[in-house]
Amino acid sequence: MRRVLILLAAGLAACTAAEPNPSAPACGADGYQSLVGSPLAAVTLPAELPQRVIRPGEIVTMEYRADRLTIDVDEAGTITGVRCG
């Protein structure tokens, strides 16, 4: 019985949410907030910057990457938000 409880406790401990890595590099979204309201077509970002553009109705994955710049765009192609993830 004791062995079962130990295995159960170990199994439940493995189900806890992963903590975000504080040492992971941030994407620097604060430096890109001035892009909000600009047309996406007029924006050039550094090629080495991990980035993704999310358009209305687009299906995206939910994984969080602190080093990736996520750009939200409306139907007209205007940037509505900039954030890490």
MODELLER restraints for C-alpha pairs under 7 A, 6 or more apart:
rsr = mdl.restraints
at = mdl.atoms
rsr.add(forms.Gaussian(group=physical.xy_distance, feature=features.Distance(at['CA:24:A'], at['CA:66:A']), mean=6.57, stdev=0.5))
rsr.add(forms.Gaussian(group=physical.xy_distance, feature=features.Distance(at['CA:25:A'], at['CA:66:A']), mean=6.46, stdev=0.5))
rsr.add(forms.Gaussian(group=physical.xy_distance, feature=features.Distance(at['CA:25:A'], at['CA:67:A']), mean=5.42, stdev=0.5))
rsr.add(forms.Gaussian(group=physical.xy_distance, feature=features.Distance(at['CA:26:A'], at['CA:66:A']), mean=5.06, stdev=0.5))
rsr.add(forms.Gaussian(group=physical.xy_distance, feature=features.Distance(at['CA:26:A'], at['CA:67:A']), mean=4.77, stdev=0.5))
rsr.add(forms.Gaussian(group=physical.xy_distance, feature=features.Distance(at['CA:27:A'], at['CA:66:A']), mean=6.03, stdev=0.5))
rsr.add(forms.Gaussian(group=physical.xy_distance, feature=features.Distance(at['CA:27:A'], at['CA:67:A']), mean=4.27, stdev=0.5))
rsr.add(forms.Gaussian(group=physical.xy_distance, feature=features.Distance(at['CA:27:A'], at['CA:68:A']), mean=5.35, stdev=0.5))
rsr.add(forms.Gaussian(group=physical.xy_distance, feature=features.Distance(at['CA:27:A'], at['CA:69:A']), mean=5.50, stdev=0.5))
rsr.add(forms.Gaussian(group=physical.xy_distance, feature=features.Distance(at['CA:27:A'], at['CA:84:A']), mean=5.55, stdev=0.5))
rsr.add(forms.Gaussian(group=physical.xy_distance, feature=features.Distance(at['CA:29:A'], at['CA:69:A']), mean=6.43, stdev=0.5))
rsr.add(forms.Gaussian(group=physical.xy_distance, feature=features.Distance(at['CA:29:A'], at['CA:82:A']), mean=6.14, stdev=0.5))
rsr.add(forms.Gaussian(group=physical.xy_distance, feature=features.Distance(at['CA:29:A'], at['CA:83:A']), mean=5.15, stdev=0.5))
rsr.add(forms.Gaussian(group=physical.xy_distance, feature=features.Distance(at['CA:29:A'], at['CA:84:A']), mean=5.86, stdev=0.5))
rsr.add(forms.Gaussian(group=physical.xy_distance, feature=features.Distance(at['CA:32:A'], at['CA:82:A']), mean=6.79, stdev=0.5))
rsr.add(forms.Gaussian(group=physical.xy_distance, feature=features.Distance(at['CA:33:A'], at['CA:82:A']), mean=6.14, stdev=0.5))
rsr.add(forms.Gaussian(group=physical.xy_distance, feature=features.Distance(at['CA:35:A'], at['CA:79:A']), mean=6.73, stdev=0.5))
rsr.add(forms.Gaussian(group=physical.xy_distance, feature=features.Distance(at['CA:36:A'], at['CA:79:A']), mean=5.01, stdev=0.5))
rsr.add(forms.Gaussian(group=physical.xy_distance, feature=features.Distance(at['CA:36:A'], at['CA:80:A']), mean=5.33, stdev=0.5))
rsr.add(forms.Gaussian(group=physical.xy_distance, feature=features.Distance(at['CA:36:A'], at['CA:81:A']), mean=5.79, stdev=0.5))
rsr.add(forms.Gaussian(group=physical.xy_distance, feature=features.Distance(at['CA:37:A'], at['CA:78:A']), mean=5.82, stdev=0.5))
rsr.add(forms.Gaussian(group=physical.xy_distance, feature=features.Distance(at['CA:37:A'], at['CA:79:A']), mean=5.31, stdev=0.5))
rsr.add(forms.Gaussian(group=physical.xy_distance, feature=features.Distance(at['CA:37:A'], at['CA:80:A']), mean=6.10, stdev=0.5))
rsr.add(forms.Gaussian(group=physical.xy_distance, feature=features.Distance(at['CA:38:A'], at['CA:78:A']), mean=5.57, stdev=0.5))
rsr.add(forms.Gaussian(group=physical.xy_distance, feature=features.Distance(at['CA:38:A'], at['CA:79:A']), mean=5.64, stdev=0.5))
rsr.add(forms.Gaussian(group=physical.xy_distance, feature=features.Distance(at['CA:39:A'], at['CA:77:A']), mean=5.70, stdev=0.5))
rsr.add(forms.Gaussian(group=physical.xy_distance, feature=features.Distance(at['CA:39:A'], at['CA:78:A']), mean=4.34, stdev=0.5))
rsr.add(forms.Gaussian(group=physical.xy_distance, feature=features.Distance(at['CA:39:A'], at['CA:79:A']), mean=6.08, stdev=0.5))
rsr.add(forms.Gaussian(group=physical.xy_distance, feature=features.Distance(at['CA:40:A'], at['CA:77:A']), mean=5.73, stdev=0.5))
rsr.add(forms.Gaussian(group=physical.xy_distance, feature=features.Distance(at['CA:40:A'], at['CA:78:A']), mean=5.76, stdev=0.5))
rsr.add(forms.Gaussian(group=physical.xy_distance, feature=features.Distance(at['CA:40:A'], at['CA:79:A']), mean=5.96, stdev=0.5))
rsr.add(forms.Gaussian(group=physical.xy_distance, feature=features.Distance(at['CA:50:A'], at['CA:67:A']), mean=6.67, stdev=0.5))
rsr.add(forms.Gaussian(group=physical.xy_distance, feature=features.Distance(at['CA:50:A'], at['CA:68:A']), mean=4.64, stdev=0.5))
rsr.add(forms.Gaussian(group=physical.xy_distance, feature=features.Distance(at['CA:50:A'], at['CA:69:A']), mean=6.22, stdev=0.5))
rsr.add(forms.Gaussian(group=physical.xy_distance, feature=features.Distance(at['CA:51:A'], at['CA:68:A']), mean=5.06, stdev=0.5))
rsr.add(forms.Gaussian(group=physical.xy_distance, feature=features.Distance(at['CA:51:A'], at['CA:69:A']), mean=4.51, stdev=0.5))
rsr.add(forms.Gaussian(group=physical.xy_distance, feature=features.Distance(at['CA:51:A'], at['CA:70:A']), mean=5.70, stdev=0.5))
rsr.add(forms.Gaussian(group=physical.xy_distance, feature=features.Distance(at['CA:52:A'], at['CA:69:A']), mean=6.46, stdev=0.5))
rsr.add(forms.Gaussian(group=physical.xy_distance, feature=features.Distance(at['CA:52:A'], at['CA:70:A']), mean=5.05, stdev=0.5))
rsr.add(forms.Gaussian(group=physical.xy_distance, feature=features.Distance(at['CA:52:A'], at['CA:71:A']), mean=6.22, stdev=0.5))
rsr.add(forms.Gaussian(group=physical.xy_distance, feature=features.Distance(at['CA:53:A'], at['CA:70:A']), mean=5.95, stdev=0.5))
rsr.add(forms.Gaussian(group=physical.xy_distance, feature=features.Distance(at['CA:53:A'], at['CA:71:A']), mean=4.74, stdev=0.5))
rsr.add(forms.Gaussian(group=physical.xy_distance, feature=features.Distance(at['CA:53:A'], at['CA:72:A']), mean=5.95, stdev=0.5))
rsr.add(forms.Gaussian(group=physical.xy_distance, feature=features.Distance(at['CA:54:A'], at['CA:71:A']), mean=6.10, stdev=0.5))
rsr.add(forms.Gaussian(group=physical.xy_distance, feature=features.Distance(at['CA:54:A'], at['CA:72:A']), mean=4.91, stdev=0.5))
rsr.add(forms.Gaussian(group=physical.xy_distance, feature=features.Distance(at['CA:54:A'], at['CA:73:A']), mean=6.10, stdev=0.5))
rsr.add(forms.Gaussian(group=physical.xy_distance, feature=features.Distance(at['CA:55:A'], at['CA:72:A']), mean=6.26, stdev=0.5))
rsr.add(forms.Gaussian(group=physical.xy_distance, feature=features.Distance(at['CA:55:A'], at['CA:73:A']), mean=5.12, stdev=0.5))
rsr.add(forms.Gaussian(group=physical.xy_distance, feature=features.Distance(at['CA:55:A'], at['CA:74:A']), mean=6.19, stdev=0.5))
rsr.add(forms.Gaussian(group=physical.xy_distance, feature=features.Distance(at['CA:56:A'], at['CA:74:A']), mean=6.06, stdev=0.5))
rsr.add(forms.Gaussian(group=physical.xy_distance, feature=features.Distance(at['CA:56:A'], at['CA:75:A']), mean=6.39, stdev=0.5))
rsr.add(forms.Gaussian(group=physical.xy_distance, feature=features.Distance(at['CA:64:A'], at['CA:85:A']), mean=4.78, stdev=0.5))
rsr.add(forms.Gaussian(group=physical.xy_distance, feature=features.Distance(at['CA:65:A'], at['CA:85:A']), mean=4.62, stdev=0.5))
rsr.add(forms.Gaussian(group=physical.xy_distance, feature=features.Distance(at['CA:66:A'], at['CA:84:A']), mean=5.60, stdev=0.5))
rsr.add(forms.Gaussian(group=physical.xy_distance, feature=features.Distance(at['CA:66:A'], at['CA:85:A']), mean=5.20, stdev=0.5))
rsr.add(forms.Gaussian(group=physical.xy_distance, feature=features.Distance(at['CA:67:A'], at['CA:84:A']), mean=6.74, stdev=0.5))
rsr.add(forms.Gaussian(group=physical.xy_distance, feature=features.Distance(at['CA:68:A'], at['CA:84:A']), mean=5.63, stdev=0.5))
rsr.add(forms.Gaussian(group=physical.xy_distance, feature=features.Distance(at['CA:68:A'], at['CA:85:A']), mean=5.35, stdev=0.5))
rsr.add(forms.Gaussian(group=physical.xy_distance, feature=features.Distance(at['CA:69:A'], at['CA:82:A']), mean=6.98, stdev=0.5))
rsr.add(forms.Gaussian(group=physical.xy_distance, feature=features.Distance(at['CA:69:A'], at['CA:83:A']), mean=5.84, stdev=0.5))
rsr.add(forms.Gaussian(group=physical.xy_distance, feature=features.Distance(at['CA:69:A'], at['CA:84:A']), mean=4.77, stdev=0.5))
rsr.add(forms.Gaussian(group=physical.xy_distance, feature=features.Distance(at['CA:69:A'], at['CA:85:A']), mean=6.15, stdev=0.5))
rsr.add(forms.Gaussian(group=physical.xy_distance, feature=features.Distance(at['CA:70:A'], at['CA:82:A']), mean=5.79, stdev=0.5))
rsr.add(forms.Gaussian(group=physical.xy_distance, feature=features.Distance(at['CA:70:A'], at['CA:83:A']), mean=5.27, stdev=0.5))
rsr.add(forms.Gaussian(group=physical.xy_distance, feature=features.Distance(at['CA:70:A'], at['CA:84:A']), mean=5.69, stdev=0.5))
rsr.add(forms.Gaussian(group=physical.xy_distance, feature=features.Distance(at['CA:70:A'], at['CA:85:A']), mean=5.86, stdev=0.5))
rsr.add(forms.Gaussian(group=physical.xy_distance, feature=features.Distance(at['CA:71:A'], at['CA:79:A']), mean=6.78, stdev=0.5))
rsr.add(forms.Gaussian(group=physical.xy_distance, feature=features.Distance(at['CA:71:A'], at['CA:81:A']), mean=5.82, stdev=0.5))
rsr.add(forms.Gaussian(group=physical.xy_distance, feature=features.Distance(at['CA:71:A'], at['CA:82:A']), mean=4.69, stdev=0.5))
rsr.add(forms.Gaussian(group=physical.xy_distance, feature=features.Distance(at['CA:71:A'], at['CA:83:A']), mean=6.65, stdev=0.5))
rsr.add(forms.Gaussian(group=physical.xy_distance, feature=features.Distance(at['CA:72:A'], at['CA:79:A']), mean=5.80, stdev=0.5))
rsr.add(forms.Gaussian(group=physical.xy_distance, feature=features.Distance(at['CA:72:A'], at['CA:80:A']), mean=5.46, stdev=0.5))
rsr.add(forms.Gaussian(group=physical.xy_distance, feature=features.Distance(at['CA:72:A'], at['CA:81:A']), mean=4.91, stdev=0.5))
rsr.add(forms.Gaussian(group=physical.xy_distance, feature=features.Distance(at['CA:72:A'], at['CA:82:A']), mean=6.34, stdev=0.5))
rsr.add(forms.Gaussian(group=physical.xy_distance, feature=features.Distance(at['CA:73:A'], at['CA:79:A']), mean=4.42, stdev=0.5))
rsr.add(forms.Gaussian(group=physical.xy_distance, feature=features.Distance(at['CA:73:A'], at['CA:80:A']), mean=5.36, stdev=0.5))
rsr.add(forms.Gaussian(group=physical.xy_distance, feature=features.Distance(at['CA:74:A'], at['CA:80:A']), mean=6.45, stdev=0.5))
